[in-house]
């Protein structure tokens, strides 16, 4: 069984109660991330996962998340595996959080091999607050 090698934890959405992007995480040193997404006060929102690659290896700059993807602003929707349902969700679909807070809690697995930054966009919002914590890691073989 491989051992988890390098590991890092970061909150990227902290009780967000509006549409918009969270705080990006630099994941270029890692292969995978687990994102724990949760809500409070009956959170009701649609979330989209985004990743980006930087032009420069020596000085990677994250994209301007609130603008469209371009050849200079290299960001794209990212697919993920939902550990709750066991299903893969494509990046352009995103997922809806609605109902009880316990039903909204989920762990998402994302392959970030070759990716520089990861972020979450609350693309639609109705109620409650949304939080997301990321654990980035790499395995030793």
N, C-alpha and C positions, 0 to 999 in steps of 0.2 A: 504494500500500500504506500503510495507517495505521501511524503510529509509536506505540510504547508510551509513554504519558505517565507519569503518576504510578505509582509501583511501590513495593511494600513486601514484605518477607520476614519470616516468623515461624514458629518451630517450635511446633506445637500438641499433638503427642504426642511424648514423648521417652523411648524405650525402655520403654514402658508394658507391664507384665507382670501386669495385673489388669483386671477390668471397671471401667467408669466413664468419665466425660468427661475430655477433655484440657483445655488452656488455650485459652479462646475468643480469637478475633481480631476486632477491630473492623474491618469492611470497608465501612462506610457511604460512604466516599469513592471506592469502586471499582466497576467494572462486572462484572469477572470475576475468578476465582481459579483457579489451577492448584494442585492438591494432589498432592505426591509422597508416596506411602505406601510404606513398606518394612518388612521384618521381619528379625530376626536370630534365630539359634538355632532355625530351623525354626518360625517364628511360626505359630500356629494360633488364629485369632480371627475373630469377626464384627464388622464395623464399620458404624456407621450415621452418616450425615452429617446434621447439624441446623443450622438457621438460625433467626434471631430478628429481630423488629422491636421497636424501643423506642417507648414511649408519648410520650416527650418528645424534641423536636428539639434543645432547648437543653442537655439533660443526659441523654443516652442511657444507660440502665442495662441491663446484660446480664441475661438471665433467670437464675433459679435452675435450672441445668441438671439437677440431680438430681431435680427434682419434675415433676409432670405439667404438660402444657400447659393453660393456662386463659386467660380473657379478660385477666387481669392478667399472666400469664406467657407471653408471645406467642412460642412456639417451635414449630417443626414440622420433620418429616423433609424433606430436600431431595434432589431428583434430581440426577444428574450424568452426564456423558459420560465413558466410560472410553477413553482414548486407546489402550490396549493392544488391546482387543477392538473398538473402534469402536461399541460399543453404549451406549444410554442405560439407566441403572438408576433406577427410581423410588425416591423417598425412603423409602418404607415397606419396601423390599426389603433395602437395605444390600448388603454383599458380604462374602464369606468369603475369608480369607487362610489357605491351608493348603498344605503341601508345602515345596518348596525356597524359600529366600529370594529367589533370582533370579526365580522364577516369581511371587512375591508382589509384586515391585516394579511400581508402576504410576503413571501420571499421570492425574488426574481433572480435568475441566473443569467449573466450576460458574458459572452465571450468578447474580451476587449483586446485580443492579440493584435498588435499593430495599431491600436487606437491611442490617441493622445489624451483626449478629454471626454468626460461623460457628464450629462446633465439631464434634468427632468423638466418638462414644460407642463404646467397646469394649463391645458388648452381650453378647458371649459370649467366653470366653477358655479356652484349653487349654494352650498352650505358647509358649515364645519371648518375644520382645519386639516391640512395634509402635511405629513412629515415623511422624510425618507433618509435612511442611514445606509451608507455604503461600506462594505468590507471588500477591499481589493486584495488579491492574493495570487501567488505563483506556487506551483508544486515543484518539489524536487523529485526526481525519479529514483 
